[in-house]
Amino acid sequence: MIITTTPNVDSRHIREYRGVVTGEAILGANIFRDFFAGITDIVGGRSGAYEGELRKAREISMREMADEARRLGCNAVVGVDLDYETISMGNGGGMLMVTASGTAVIVE
């Protein structure tokens, strides 16, 4: 599966557009609280554990998007966009949502 942020794939012809595909991953706030409570790897304000969870959420959302494209019979997703959103739960907690979206296509 070819996945790209560009609107086309270099040296490949898009034969057919099959529509928008998406994938989502949501992480609960308690995950972050647990990480921050025991973080020992903060250097210069960065947290490897926190970044690892964000990376995992991004990979899940992109995998779901690619799986949806495969179900449509496609071999590529173009114009991919990644969005990160926080969702407030009103009780001081919240969640982080990572969404991947793009256009499923068949390239030759």
matplotlib code that plots the C-alpha trace (Angstrom):
import matplotlib.pyplot as plt

x = [0.0, 1.4, 0.6, 1.5, 0.6, 1.0, -2.0, -0.4, 2.3, 5.4, 5.8, 2.5, -0.9, -4.0, -6.5, -9.4, -10.5, -12.6, -13.3, -12.2, -10.9, -10.2, -8.8, -9.0, -7.3, -8.4, -6.2, -7.7, -6.3, -5.5, -2.9, -1.2, -1.5, 0.1, 3.0, 3.5, 3.4, 6.3, 8.2, 12.0, 12.9, 12.1, 15.0, 14.6, 10.8, 10.3, 8.8, 9.8, 6.8, 4.3, 5.8, 5.7, 2.0, 1.4, 3.4, 1.3, -1.9, -0.7, 0.3, -3.1, -5.0, -2.9, -3.3, -7.1, -7.1, -5.0, -7.2, -10.3, -8.6, -7.8, -11.4, -12.3, -9.8, -7.2, -3.4, -2.7, -3.9, -3.1, -3.5, -3.1, -3.7, -3.1, -5.1, -4.6, -7.5, -8.1, -11.6, -12.5, -14.5, -15.6, -14.2, -10.7, -9.9, -9.8, -8.8, -6.6, -7.8, -5.6, -7.3, -5.8, -7.7, -6.9, -8.3, -8.2, -7.0, -5.9, -2.5, -0.8]
y = [0.0, 3.4, 6.1, 9.7, 13.3, 14.4, 14.5, 11.9, 9.2, 10.1, 8.2, 6.4, 7.1, 7.2, 5.0, 5.4, 7.4, 5.4, 7.9, 9.3, 6.8, 7.5, 5.9, 7.0, 6.3, 7.7, 7.7, 8.3, 11.0, 8.5, 7.0, 10.3, 10.9, 7.5, 8.4, 11.8, 10.3, 8.0, 9.7, 9.5, 10.1, 13.8, 15.7, 19.3, 19.1, 16.0, 12.7, 9.6, 7.7, 10.4, 10.6, 6.8, 6.8, 9.5, 7.5, 4.4, 6.3, 7.7, 4.2, 2.8, 5.5, 5.1, 1.3, 1.6, 4.1, 1.7, -1.2, 0.7, 1.5, -2.2, -3.1, -0.8, -2.6, 0.2, 0.0, 3.6, 6.5, 10.0, 13.4, 12.0, 14.4, 13.7, 15.6, 15.6, 16.8, 16.9, 16.1, 17.5, 15.2, 18.0, 16.4, 17.7, 14.7, 14.3, 12.3, 12.7, 11.7, 11.1, 10.9, 10.0, 10.7, 10.5, 9.5, 5.8, 5.3, 2.6, 3.4, 1.7]
z = [0.0, -1.1, 1.4, 0.6, 1.6, -2.0, -4.4, -6.7, -6.8, -8.8, -12.0, -11.4, -13.1, -11.0, -12.8, -10.4, -7.4, -4.9, -2.2, 1.1, 3.7, 7.4, 10.5, 14.1, 17.4, 20.8, 23.9, 27.3, 29.6, 32.4, 30.1, 30.0, 33.8, 34.4, 32.1, 33.7, 37.2, 36.6, 33.8, 34.2, 30.6, 30.3, 28.9, 27.8, 28.2, 26.0, 27.1, 25.2, 26.8, 25.7, 22.2, 22.0, 22.7, 20.1, 17.6, 18.4, 17.9, 14.6, 13.4, 14.4, 12.6, 9.4, 9.5, 9.8, 6.9, 4.7, 5.7, 4.5, 1.2, 0.8, 1.4, -1.5, -3.7, -3.8, -3.7, -2.6, -0.5, -1.6, 0.0, 3.5, 6.4, 10.1, 12.7, 16.5, 18.6, 22.4, 23.7, 27.1, 29.3, 31.7, 34.8, 34.4, 32.2, 28.5, 25.5, 22.5, 19.1, 16.1, 12.7, 9.4, 6.2, 2.5, -0.9, -1.8, -5.4, -7.8, -9.3, -12.3]

ax = plt.figure().add_subplot(projection="3d")
ax.plot(x, y, z, "-o")
ax.set_aspect("equal")
plt.show()
